[in-house]
Amino acid sequence: MNKIIIASKRRKLANIQHDYPQAEIIDVTSKATEPFVKFSPFYPLGNIPIPFSEGSVSASVEGVWQGLKVFEQEDVDERKFHITNRKGLKRTVRKFGIPKGHRKGIAGTELLGYIDARKLIYIPTYKWVLINRLEKEVQLLKSMIKQKDLVLLDYETNGVIDNPQKPLSHAYLIKYFLEERL
């Protein structure tokens, strides 16, 4: 298999092309074009099961992540599960205070720390989407990787799941999935 490289969307495209002249460069952010924009956690693929919340679904992966986030001044926000225009999903410290964790399910009593929430909420939700909502797009990437290296562009480039200092890159989750390591 050829290599899968993660690069920052913030870098100049010309520099990435210079560094990886033989690679296919694919933007997987919310600014990407069809069909690859669907890999964005903000993209409203619809009917995504919310972990530990039987029968409840979200329009997007980011809706799950933001909706289950609990702050000093605000608990779960179920409205985030229904946003389909990709706007107003983020919930910030400035508005709600320090995050206390992520609720383990909409009606759950347990609060998960950041890394546990990644492992029990974000990653399983994103993996579910890759398997159940992005079958064609995943197959397209698999066929492309047979031909040449892939560079996946993401705003975040942290691929270390246990690193709480930086947000986790969903491009790395795609890479790990394609490499059968997710």
C-alpha positions as CSV (number, residue, x, y, z in Angstrom):
1,M,0.0,0.0,0.0
2,N,1.1,3.5,-0.7
3,K,1.5,6.1,2.1
4,I,-1.2,8.2,3.6
5,I,0.2,11.6,4.8
6,I,-1.7,14.1,6.9
7,A,-0.9,17.8,6.1
8,S,-2.3,21.0,7.5
9,K,-5.0,22.7,5.4
10,R,-3.4,26.0,6.6
11,R,-0.2,25.3,4.5
12,K,0.1,26.7,1.0
13,L,-1.0,24.1,-1.5
14,A,2.1,24.8,-3.6
15,N,4.3,23.8,-0.7
16,I,2.4,20.6,-0.1
17,Q,2.6,19.8,-3.9
18,H,6.3,20.4,-3.8
19,D,6.8,18.1,-0.8
20,Y,4.6,15.3,-2.3
21,P,4.8,15.8,-6.1
22,Q,3.5,12.3,-6.9
23,A,0.7,12.2,-4.3
24,E,-3.1,12.8,-4.7
25,I,-4.0,15.7,-2.4
26,I,-7.5,15.5,-0.9
27,D,-9.1,18.1,1.4
28,V,-11.3,16.3,4.0
29,T,-12.4,19.5,5.8
30,S,-15.7,21.3,5.8
31,K,-14.3,23.5,3.1
32,A,-13.7,20.6,0.7
33,T,-15.8,19.8,-2.3
34,E,-18.0,16.8,-3.0
35,P,-17.5,13.9,-2.4
36,F,-14.7,14.5,0.1
37,V,-16.5,17.2,2.2
38,K,-18.6,14.3,3.5
39,F,-15.6,13.2,5.6
40,S,-15.9,16.4,7.7
41,P,-17.3,15.8,11.1
42,F,-19.5,18.8,10.5
43,Y,-21.2,17.3,7.5
44,P,-24.8,16.4,8.1
45,L,-24.9,12.8,7.0
46,G,-27.9,12.2,9.2
47,N,-29.2,9.4,11.5
48,I,-25.9,8.9,13.3
49,P,-26.5,7.0,16.5
50,I,-25.5,8.9,19.7
51,P,-23.4,6.6,21.9
52,F,-25.0,5.5,25.1
53,S,-28.4,7.0,24.0
54,E,-30.5,4.2,22.5
55,G,-32.8,5.4,19.8
56,S,-31.3,8.9,19.6
57,V,-29.5,10.2,16.5
58,S,-27.6,13.2,15.3
59,A,-27.2,14.8,11.9
60,S,-23.4,15.0,12.3
61,V,-20.4,13.7,14.2
62,E,-19.7,17.2,15.5
63,G,-23.3,17.4,16.6
64,V,-22.7,14.4,18.8
65,W,-19.4,15.7,20.2
66,Q,-20.7,19.2,20.9
67,G,-24.1,18.1,22.1
68,L,-22.8,15.8,24.8
69,K,-20.2,18.4,26.0
70,V,-20.9,19.7,29.6
71,F,-19.7,23.0,30.8
72,E,-19.8,24.8,34.2
73,Q,-22.8,26.7,33.1
74,E,-24.6,24.4,30.7
75,D,-25.3,20.7,30.4
76,V,-26.1,18.6,27.2
77,D,-27.5,20.6,24.3
78,E,-29.7,18.3,22.2
79,R,-30.2,21.1,19.7
80,K,-26.7,20.4,18.4
81,F,-27.9,16.9,17.2
82,H,-30.3,18.5,14.7
83,I,-28.2,21.1,13.0
84,T,-27.9,20.4,9.3
85,N,-26.4,23.6,7.9
86,R,-23.0,23.1,9.7
87,K,-23.4,26.5,11.5
88,G,-23.6,27.1,15.2
89,L,-22.3,23.6,16.2
90,K,-19.4,24.8,18.4
91,R,-19.8,25.4,22.1
92,T,-17.1,27.6,23.5
93,V,-15.4,28.3,26.8
94,R,-16.0,32.0,26.3
95,K,-19.7,31.5,26.3
96,F,-20.3,28.6,28.7
97,G,-17.3,28.5,31.0
98,I,-14.8,25.7,31.6
99,P,-15.8,22.3,30.1
100,K,-16.4,19.6,32.8
101,G,-16.4,16.7,30.3
102,H,-18.8,14.8,28.0
103,R,-21.9,13.2,29.3
104,K,-21.9,9.4,28.7
105,G,-25.2,9.5,26.8
106,I,-27.9,12.2,26.7
107,A,-29.5,11.1,30.0
108,G,-26.3,9.6,31.4
109,T,-25.1,10.4,34.9
110,E,-21.4,9.8,34.2
111,L,-19.1,12.6,32.9
112,L,-16.2,11.4,30.8
113,G,-12.8,13.2,30.7
114,Y,-11.5,14.5,27.4
115,I,-9.5,11.4,26.4
116,D,-12.1,8.9,27.5
117,A,-14.7,10.9,25.6
118,R,-12.5,10.7,22.5
119,K,-12.3,6.9,22.9
120,L,-15.9,6.2,23.9
121,I,-17.8,8.9,21.9
122,Y,-15.9,10.6,19.1
123,I,-13.9,7.8,17.6
124,P,-16.7,5.2,17.7
125,T,-19.1,7.7,16.2
126,Y,-16.7,8.7,13.4
127,K,-15.8,5.0,12.7
128,W,-19.6,4.2,12.5
129,V,-19.9,7.0,9.9
130,L,-17.0,5.6,7.9
131,I,-18.6,2.2,7.8
132,N,-22.2,3.1,7.5
133,R,-22.5,6.4,5.7
134,L,-19.3,6.8,3.7
135,E,-18.9,3.4,2.1
136,K,-18.6,4.8,-1.5
137,E,-16.2,7.5,-0.4
138,V,-14.0,5.1,1.6
139,Q,-13.9,2.8,-1.4
140,L,-12.8,5.7,-3.6
141,L,-9.9,6.5,-1.2
142,K,-9.0,2.8,-1.2
143,S,-8.8,2.7,-5.0
144,M,-6.8,5.9,-5.0
145,I,-4.2,4.6,-2.5
146,K,-3.5,1.6,-4.7
147,Q,-2.3,4.1,-7.4
148,K,-0.3,6.6,-5.4
149,D,0.3,8.2,-2.1
150,L,-2.5,10.2,-0.5
151,V,-2.2,13.5,1.3
152,L,-5.2,14.2,3.4
153,L,-5.7,17.9,4.4
154,D,-7.1,18.8,7.8
155,Y,-7.0,21.8,10.0
156,E,-5.9,19.7,12.9
157,T,-2.8,17.4,12.5
158,N,-2.7,15.7,15.9
159,G,-3.0,11.9,15.4
160,V,-2.1,10.9,18.9
161,I,-5.4,9.9,20.5
162,D,-4.0,10.2,24.0
163,N,-2.7,13.8,23.5
164,P,-5.1,16.2,25.2
165,Q,-3.1,19.3,24.2
166,K,-4.5,19.4,20.7
167,P,-7.8,18.5,19.1
168,L,-7.7,15.1,17.3
169,S,-7.4,15.1,13.5
170,H,-10.3,13.3,11.8
171,A,-7.9,12.9,8.8
172,Y,-5.8,10.7,11.0
173,L,-8.9,8.6,11.9
174,I,-9.5,8.2,8.1
175,K,-5.8,7.1,7.7
176,Y,-6.0,4.7,10.6
177,F,-9.3,3.2,9.2
178,L,-7.8,2.8,5.7
179,E,-4.8,1.1,7.3
180,E,-7.1,-1.1,9.4
181,R,-5.7,0.3,12.6
182,L,-8.9,2.1,13.9
